[in-house]
Structure formats: structure tokens, C-alpha cells
Amino acid sequence: MAGWQLQEAKTRLSELIEVAHKDGPQVITRHGRERAVVLSVEDYRAMVGRQPDLKAWLLGGPKVEEWVIERERDTGREVEL
């Protein structure tokens, strides 16, 4: 991913958007630290489109029928009141 300093990205926003569309994600840095990524709409939709909805995610988890739960038969200790 190519990097852009924040000030440069603000000054050349149109170019930044075109480069993100043509070459892929672009990283924006501020004071030498990565702060943001500019994506093309196609990349964003591809990334978001792969996420299942909540119902599908919950149903896709481990099946309860496959779980084996072994319980100890210990009833605890006797307590005098």
C-alpha cells in the first residue's frame, strides 16, 4: 500500500481517490504514524459484502449437539447450621 502524509492527502484529495481506485488502498499518515486508509468503493463493498449477518454468524457456530458435558457427581460438603 502506498503512503500519503496527511497534508499531502488533503492537498491532492482528487488524485488520492483516483490512485486508490486504480492501484488499491492508500495509507494516510500523520506524524509518521498510520492513521487512515482510503479504499475504492469496489474494495469497500467486497470487504463489507463478505461479512455474514448476525443470524448467519450465530447459526454458523459450533453445534450444541456435538458438545459432551461431563459433570462430577460430587454433591458438595455438608454444612451444620
Residue pairs with C-beta under 8 A, 6 or more apart in sequence:
1 24
1 25
1 26
1 27
1 37
2 19
2 23
2 26
2 27
3 26
3 27
3 28
3 29
3 34
4 12
4 16
4 26
4 27
4 28
4 29
5 28
5 29
5 30
6 28
6 29
6 30
6 35
9 16
9 26
9 28
9 38
16 26
16 38
17 38
19 26
20 26
20 38
20 39
20 40
20 43
21 40
21 41
21 42
24 40
24 43
25 37
25 38
25 39
25 43
26 37
26 38
27 34
27 36
27 37
28 34
28 35
28 36
28 37
28 38
29 35
39 47
52 60
